[in-house]
């Protein structure tokens, strides 16, 4: 007769039965069991999905952020773990050029894209891509402008508004999660009053920045000054954040005054000034990586490959249409996301995308119009953004 196996005093009945009968299924965690035939796993609910952008890839499928072109060398697609997503809403403080912009762009759809990006592309493909950018003429309600601008587009973490008076303290936009309507709230964190060359207030240089409420612990906004090589100052709104490895990042929102542009030589000098600022910020005990400057650069030419926004995603050959930046007869590339600190292995500035088109009907109080396209910027990181606490941040489109 064999020896009786003594029951450990801290085992419950189920554990002791399994000990005595190894053929029985074994409990290996609170909600998983294993038997000789198969492992039984708990049912996993599908993760809710945030409504995706309507941009498409070269095969016509939804374009993921990680598949966007990279406008500077650095992070590989398989290393992209998270993204900073910032939208710039470009306005005209007092309707002027906007009259021609509205008359021209609201009727001639093909003219939305630059002639150089349309070259060699079939009219069918051009119309297909441009159909993904809606065009709406609205009244003076600021919130409806932003809603229309971002309908069917990636929901940004931050919305920067270039030009115009100070608007409302908060925004409430709508998106969808699993085909159910969801309110998305933003809070204004800074308003920078613009000034002209005589240092008088001028809303043509003003900026407002809103942060999505579930991202208030991720981003903060400050005013930063970039000193041009000629000694003059350029005001910017700096969107600051960190990743979970404690690396500090900054994106500069810009509306570069006309005195710093106008020729390739002047624009190159202006770009060098931003690069010098970035180099200085990346020194010392608390370095900050300035990824890019983003917004209305007023540049006439493309500063870097893929620094100008795509329209609707990727064409069948993988290239992109790019928006005409003004109603001028010549080709313009004012709206850009220009990378700095090229060559990093921890982040990459991706090609921005064009939002929808909004045209306005101003009145005597709300005089703002639009005279440029608006866009969304994406910066990829190899480490998650620090400070995410829940909400939409858990449903981000990748």
Legacy VTK file of the C-alpha trace (Angstrom):
# vtk DataFile Version 3.0
C-alpha trace
ASCII
DATASET POLYDATA
POINTS 398 float
0.000 0.000 0.000
1.488 3.313 -1.074
2.058 6.261 1.169
-0.851 8.708 1.401
0.063 12.109 -0.055
-0.284 14.693 2.683
-2.475 17.696 1.853
-0.698 21.057 2.263
-2.519 23.092 4.901
-2.887 26.203 2.710
-4.507 24.481 -0.299
-8.226 24.728 -1.004
-10.361 21.735 -2.084
-9.996 22.420 -5.802
-6.214 22.657 -5.629
-6.004 19.402 -3.616
-8.261 17.515 -6.066
-6.077 18.657 -8.983
-3.001 17.574 -7.037
-4.445 14.115 -6.493
-5.807 13.817 -10.052
-3.386 15.284 -12.622
-5.716 14.289 -15.450
-8.216 16.878 -14.270
-8.085 20.289 -15.847
-5.748 22.587 -14.003
-6.392 26.131 -12.935
-3.412 28.235 -13.975
-4.825 31.710 -13.306
-8.030 33.319 -12.111
-9.671 33.054 -15.525
-7.614 30.525 -17.542
-7.641 26.709 -17.370
-5.712 24.062 -19.228
-6.513 20.391 -19.875
-4.855 17.620 -21.839
-7.031 18.461 -24.828
-7.029 22.278 -25.141
-6.501 25.540 -23.370
-9.674 27.441 -22.495
-9.239 31.218 -22.718
-11.684 33.892 -21.639
-13.527 35.701 -24.406
-11.848 39.001 -25.295
-14.066 41.910 -26.308
-13.064 43.728 -29.496
-11.416 47.072 -28.749
-13.650 50.028 -29.620
-12.427 51.837 -32.714
-12.222 55.578 -33.219
-13.581 56.690 -36.585
-10.695 56.688 -39.052
-9.586 59.356 -41.482
-10.977 58.954 -44.990
-7.466 59.183 -46.497
-6.521 56.148 -48.596
-3.329 54.304 -49.473
-2.169 53.465 -52.984
-4.465 50.407 -53.116
-7.528 52.382 -52.002
-7.599 51.056 -48.418
-7.625 53.334 -45.338
-4.233 54.971 -44.847
-2.749 54.460 -41.383
-0.611 57.158 -39.791
2.444 54.886 -39.812
2.167 54.521 -43.600
2.477 58.246 -44.244
5.664 59.390 -45.944
8.528 60.496 -43.715
9.732 64.036 -44.291
12.970 63.446 -42.392
15.136 60.401 -41.849
14.934 58.564 -38.569
12.357 56.243 -37.073
11.350 53.141 -39.005
7.689 52.171 -39.307
8.018 49.055 -37.152
9.441 51.167 -34.308
6.579 53.704 -34.257
4.758 53.361 -30.940
2.861 56.649 -30.637
2.162 59.938 -32.407
1.769 63.605 -31.675
-1.153 64.910 -33.767
-1.602 68.675 -34.178
-3.956 70.551 -36.502
-3.482 74.108 -37.750
-6.599 76.051 -38.758
-5.370 78.845 -41.026
-7.601 81.927 -41.115
-7.505 85.444 -42.507
-8.115 87.984 -39.725
-10.034 90.375 -42.010
-11.457 89.105 -45.287
-9.332 90.342 -48.162
-7.504 87.681 -50.160
-10.189 85.312 -48.930
-12.676 86.721 -51.448
-10.588 85.526 -54.382
-9.722 82.283 -52.560
-13.395 81.458 -52.023
-14.423 82.389 -55.553
-11.642 80.339 -57.100
-11.355 77.273 -54.856
-15.021 76.767 -54.105
-15.843 76.295 -57.791
-12.774 74.816 -59.492
-12.079 71.547 -57.692
-9.016 70.598 -59.762
-7.385 73.890 -58.845
-7.205 72.852 -55.179
-4.025 70.898 -55.964
-0.798 72.397 -57.293
-0.101 71.982 -60.991
3.248 70.294 -60.280
1.641 67.582 -58.100
-1.075 66.997 -60.738
1.481 66.496 -63.493
1.272 62.989 -64.975
-1.759 62.044 -62.855
-4.983 61.026 -64.580
-7.989 63.288 -64.130
-9.872 60.314 -62.689
-7.301 59.828 -59.933
-7.122 63.559 -59.250
-10.884 63.832 -58.827
-10.944 60.720 -56.629
-8.369 62.140 -54.210
-9.832 65.630 -54.137
-13.318 64.252 -53.479
-12.031 63.232 -50.035
-11.724 66.939 -49.140
-15.170 68.413 -48.525
-15.898 72.108 -49.184
-18.402 74.060 -47.114
-19.414 77.715 -46.967
-20.538 78.605 -43.445
-21.592 81.605 -41.406
-19.602 83.084 -38.536
-19.844 80.340 -35.882
-16.268 79.401 -34.990
-17.056 75.943 -33.602
-18.915 74.945 -36.775
-15.840 75.986 -38.787
-13.590 73.642 -36.798
-16.126 70.800 -36.925
-16.426 71.065 -40.713
-12.659 71.347 -41.073
-12.045 68.015 -39.311
-15.064 65.972 -40.411
-13.849 62.489 -41.467
-10.254 63.410 -40.587
-7.899 62.239 -37.840
-9.037 63.775 -34.542
-6.068 65.898 -33.382
-4.649 66.155 -29.877
-4.073 69.882 -30.327
-5.780 72.518 -32.511
-3.857 75.716 -33.273
-5.698 78.654 -34.836
-3.641 81.118 -36.858
-4.946 84.701 -37.216
-8.103 86.313 -35.900
-9.523 87.577 -32.643
-9.572 85.571 -29.436
-12.342 82.979 -29.671
-14.293 80.961 -27.108
-12.592 79.226 -24.176
-13.634 75.709 -25.182
-14.674 73.644 -28.187
-16.877 70.583 -28.468
-16.514 68.555 -31.639
-18.173 65.311 -32.641
-16.651 62.063 -33.859
-17.683 58.405 -33.765
-16.581 55.307 -31.855
-18.030 52.066 -33.194
-20.545 54.126 -35.209
-21.802 55.875 -32.063
-21.570 59.671 -31.803
-19.063 60.964 -29.269
-18.384 64.507 -28.060
-14.730 65.555 -28.050
-13.897 68.514 -25.818
-10.994 70.950 -26.152
-9.817 73.724 -23.836
-7.996 76.865 -24.942
-4.597 77.058 -23.205
-3.063 80.166 -24.746
-3.888 83.183 -26.875
-0.941 85.084 -28.305
-1.856 88.602 -29.331
-0.201 89.443 -32.623
1.601 92.701 -33.297
2.725 94.470 -36.456
6.092 95.979 -37.379
5.264 99.053 -35.251
4.502 96.801 -32.268
0.795 97.635 -32.378
-1.806 94.900 -31.848
-2.611 93.123 -35.098
-4.754 89.993 -35.259
-3.022 88.975 -38.483
-0.258 87.599 -36.255
-2.435 86.277 -33.401
-2.623 82.589 -32.457
-4.836 80.435 -30.209
-4.058 76.879 -29.121
-6.622 74.341 -27.836
-5.736 70.996 -26.210
-8.065 67.992 -26.197
-9.289 67.458 -22.638
-8.022 63.887 -22.338
-4.590 65.192 -23.397
-4.287 68.043 -20.901
-1.672 66.058 -18.937
0.283 65.313 -22.115
0.782 68.768 -23.655
1.453 72.286 -22.485
1.793 75.420 -24.589
4.221 78.327 -24.244
5.246 81.296 -26.336
8.739 80.945 -27.798
10.804 83.517 -29.670
13.044 82.544 -32.577
15.732 85.135 -33.272
16.356 85.581 -36.982
19.925 85.889 -38.265
19.155 89.576 -38.896
18.419 90.043 -35.184
14.635 90.406 -35.499
12.207 88.241 -33.518
9.645 85.690 -34.726
6.866 84.783 -32.257
5.768 81.153 -32.149
3.415 78.996 -30.074
5.369 76.016 -28.722
3.515 72.734 -28.155
5.580 70.873 -25.525
5.334 67.225 -24.455
7.389 64.245 -23.256
7.543 60.537 -23.969
7.610 57.902 -21.229
11.401 57.649 -21.454
11.469 61.322 -20.268
12.630 62.723 -23.620
11.305 66.264 -24.081
9.870 67.380 -27.439
8.565 70.619 -28.928
6.716 71.592 -32.106
6.636 75.280 -33.071
3.398 76.688 -34.526
4.253 79.535 -36.894
2.883 82.325 -39.017
6.097 83.733 -40.452
5.811 87.457 -41.297
6.389 88.575 -44.887
9.614 90.414 -44.035
11.365 87.050 -43.573
10.314 85.514 -46.903
10.032 86.499 -50.581
13.066 84.846 -52.158
14.812 81.485 -51.852
17.769 83.208 -50.197
15.596 84.901 -47.549
13.630 81.700 -46.931
16.848 79.702 -46.532
18.080 82.246 -43.960
14.787 81.975 -42.084
15.000 78.177 -42.041
18.589 78.402 -40.751
17.339 80.608 -37.910
14.823 77.962 -36.847
17.508 75.280 -37.056
19.837 77.384 -34.888
17.057 77.748 -32.305
16.529 73.960 -32.347
20.246 73.320 -31.904
20.369 75.583 -28.838
17.308 73.970 -27.256
18.921 70.533 -27.545
21.870 71.506 -25.334
22.445 71.638 -21.584
21.096 69.669 -18.644
17.468 69.689 -19.847
17.608 69.308 -23.629
14.469 69.641 -25.729
14.197 68.142 -29.202
12.451 70.654 -31.453
10.939 68.359 -34.060
9.673 70.938 -36.549
7.983 74.226 -37.264
4.489 73.912 -38.615
1.897 76.279 -40.037
1.838 79.222 -42.423
5.503 79.575 -43.393
4.681 81.887 -46.322
7.358 79.979 -48.269
6.961 80.005 -52.024
8.817 76.711 -52.494
8.870 73.308 -50.780
11.472 73.329 -47.991
11.828 69.529 -47.585
10.497 66.502 -49.430
7.062 65.708 -47.990
6.957 68.848 -45.832
3.861 69.938 -47.796
0.558 68.204 -47.006
-0.989 65.341 -48.921
-4.543 65.488 -50.210
-6.695 62.403 -49.618
-3.720 60.114 -49.028
-1.569 58.297 -51.607
-2.052 58.032 -55.354
-1.714 54.607 -57.056
2.022 55.242 -57.607
2.479 56.148 -53.924
2.969 59.877 -54.488
0.604 62.602 -53.300
-1.314 65.610 -54.512
-0.383 68.801 -52.639
-2.633 71.812 -52.003
-2.259 75.183 -53.674
-1.679 77.515 -50.729
-3.291 80.676 -52.063
-5.406 82.130 -54.851
-2.305 83.460 -56.624
-1.645 82.471 -60.245
1.813 81.128 -59.406
2.238 77.933 -57.408
2.530 78.514 -53.647
3.505 76.295 -50.722
2.791 78.422 -47.665
1.405 75.624 -45.489
4.221 73.277 -44.449
5.524 71.076 -41.641
9.276 71.608 -41.812
11.414 69.062 -39.904
14.380 70.070 -37.751
17.106 67.935 -36.168
17.134 65.551 -39.125
18.403 62.023 -38.566
16.988 61.145 -35.138
16.317 57.469 -34.460
13.661 58.178 -31.805
11.181 60.239 -33.830
10.174 61.098 -37.370
8.167 63.997 -38.753
5.640 62.492 -41.168
4.023 64.143 -44.152
1.088 66.281 -42.963
-2.400 65.962 -44.420
-4.863 68.520 -45.732
-8.110 69.063 -43.818
-11.436 69.876 -45.424
-12.030 73.333 -46.892
-14.089 75.923 -45.036
-15.199 79.223 -46.590
-16.961 81.823 -44.471
-19.487 84.628 -44.777
-18.114 87.318 -42.419
-20.112 90.095 -40.786
-19.103 93.417 -39.197
-18.137 91.762 -35.884
-16.826 88.368 -37.027
-14.606 89.456 -39.885
-12.489 86.298 -40.138
-12.316 84.392 -43.421
-9.972 81.774 -44.934
-7.406 82.250 -47.679
-5.227 79.117 -47.273
-5.818 75.404 -46.734
-5.471 73.972 -43.219
-3.622 70.812 -42.241
-2.789 68.116 -39.665
0.742 67.205 -38.576
1.955 63.804 -37.338
5.207 63.162 -35.438
5.990 59.492 -34.777
7.825 58.360 -31.638
9.464 55.120 -30.546
8.035 55.507 -27.027
4.464 56.347 -25.898
3.542 59.917 -25.030
3.767 60.615 -21.315
0.655 61.607 -19.361
-2.115 59.766 -21.203
-4.837 58.890 -18.717
-7.641 57.411 -20.803
-10.450 58.688 -22.976
-9.865 58.851 -26.712
-6.123 58.358 -26.168
-6.813 54.649 -25.677
-8.636 54.447 -29.012
-6.107 56.331 -31.148
-5.938 55.511 -34.822
-2.587 53.969 -35.697
LINES 1 399
398 0 1 2 3 4 5 6 7 8 9 10 11 12 13 14 15 16 17 18 19 20 21 22 23 24 25 26 27 28 29 30 31 32 33 34 35 36 37 38 39 40 41 42 43 44 45 46 47 48 49 50 51 52 53 54 55 56 57 58 59 60 61 62 63 64 65 66 67 68 69 70 71 72 73 74 75 76 77 78 79 80 81 82 83 84 85 86 87 88 89 90 91 92 93 94 95 96 97 98 99 100 101 102 103 104 105 106 107 108 109 110 111 112 113 114 115 116 117 118 119 120 121 122 123 124 125 126 127 128 129 130 131 132 133 134 135 136 137 138 139 140 141 142 143 144 145 146 147 148 149 150 151 152 153 154 155 156 157 158 159 160 161 162 163 164 165 166 167 168 169 170 171 172 173 174 175 176 177 178 179 180 181 182 183 184 185 186 187 188 189 190 191 192 193 194 195 196 197 198 199 200 201 202 203 204 205 206 207 208 209 210 211 212 213 214 215 216 217 218 219 220 221 222 223 224 225 226 227 228 229 230 231 232 233 234 235 236 237 238 239 240 241 242 243 244 245 246 247 248 249 250 251 252 253 254 255 256 257 258 259 260 261 262 263 264 265 266 267 268 269 270 271 272 273 274 275 276 277 278 279 280 281 282 283 284 285 286 287 288 289 290 291 292 293 294 295 296 297 298 299 300 301 302 303 304 305 306 307 308 309 310 311 312 313 314 315 316 317 318 319 320 321 322 323 324 325 326 327 328 329 330 331 332 333 334 335 336 337 338 339 340 341 342 343 344 345 346 347 348 349 350 351 352 353 354 355 356 357 358 359 360 361 362 363 364 365 366 367 368 369 370 371 372 373 374 375 376 377 378 379 380 381 382 383 384 385 386 387 388 389 390 391 392 393 394 395 396 397
